Amino acid sequence: MLAADHGERDAILRREHLYSSHMTEWRKAAEAELERTKALLDILGKTHALLETLSESKGIQKPRQR
């Protein structure tokens, strides 16, 4: 399927009552969600490293991987 040209795309968006402000809001929301996800992954990675360090200092062996 070929992408619609600029005029066709605009006509479709108007017909569906979608405006650039909607897309701007959706883009900002998606970017904010991505930033939250990155922050959570960073925290998860740091937590994993901390727990690994603590278990090594206590002499706890890692479980075998499946």
C-alpha positions in Angstrom: 0.0 0.0 0.0 1.4 3.4 -0.9 1.5 6.2 1.6 -1.1 8.9 1.1 0.3 12.2 -0.2 0.1 15.2 2.1 -3.3 16.4 0.8 -4.9 13.0 1.1 -3.6 12.6 4.6 -4.9 15.9 5.7 -8.3 15.1 4.2 -8.5 11.8 6.0 -7.5 13.5 9.3 -10.2 16.2 8.9 -12.8 13.6 8.0 -12.0 11.7 11.2 -11.9 15.0 13.2 -8.2 14.5 14.1 -6.1 17.6 14.2 -2.4 18.4 14.6 -3.1 19.4 18.2 -4.3 15.8 18.9 -1.1 14.4 17.4 1.0 16.8 19.3 -0.7 15.7 22.6 -0.3 12.0 21.7 3.4 12.5 20.8 4.1 14.3 24.1 2.2 11.6 26.0 4.2 8.9 24.2 7.5 10.7 24.9 6.6 11.1 28.6 5.7 7.4 28.8 9.0 6.5 27.2 10.9 8.6 29.7 9.0 7.0 32.6 9.9 3.5 31.2 13.5 4.5 30.8 13.6 5.7 34.4 12.0 2.5 35.7 14.4 0.3 33.7 17.3 2.3 35.1 16.0 1.8 38.7 15.4 -1.9 38.0 19.0 -2.3 36.7 20.4 -0.5 39.7 18.3 -2.6 42.1 19.4 -5.8 40.3 23.1 -4.8 40.6 22.6 -3.9 44.3 20.9 -7.2 45.1 23.6 -9.1 43.2 26.4 -7.3 45.2 24.6 -8.0 48.5 24.2 -11.7 47.7 27.8 -12.0 46.6 29.0 -10.3 49.8 26.9 -12.8 51.9 28.2 -15.8 49.9 24.8 -16.6 48.4 25.1 -18.5 45.2 23.1 -17.4 42.1 20.3 -19.8 41.1 21.1 -21.8 38.0 19.7 -20.5 34.8 17.3 -22.7 32.9 
